[in-house]
Amino acid sequence: MATRKSPTSAEKKPTTRKAPTKKAAAAVAVIEKKVPTYEEIAYLAEQFWNERGRPFGSPEVDWLRAEATLQAA
């Protein structure tokens, strides 16, 4: 049985990189989407709370609205 030798560095073919496809570029854009920080959400939630007249109860309403607003931006 014959043994197979691995090619030396001079015999190896150089590899080339392909340009990213549109689908891959879109995936990168999704990954790079900025995630709002806790402080950003809290600040905006407080602004919404102040606009509503500082009512008692349900701070989740303002928090979720702030979170959705920042994620949409």
LINMO-V851508 format. One record per run of one state. SS is the DSSP state (@ for helix, = for strand, . for the rest). FROM is the first residue (numbers start at 0). TO is the last residue. If there is no record, write none. Layout:
SS | FROM | TO
SS | FROM | TO
This chain:
. | 0 | 20
@ | 21 | 30
. | 31 | 36
@ | 37 | 50
. | 51 | 57
@ | 58 | 71
. | 72 | 72
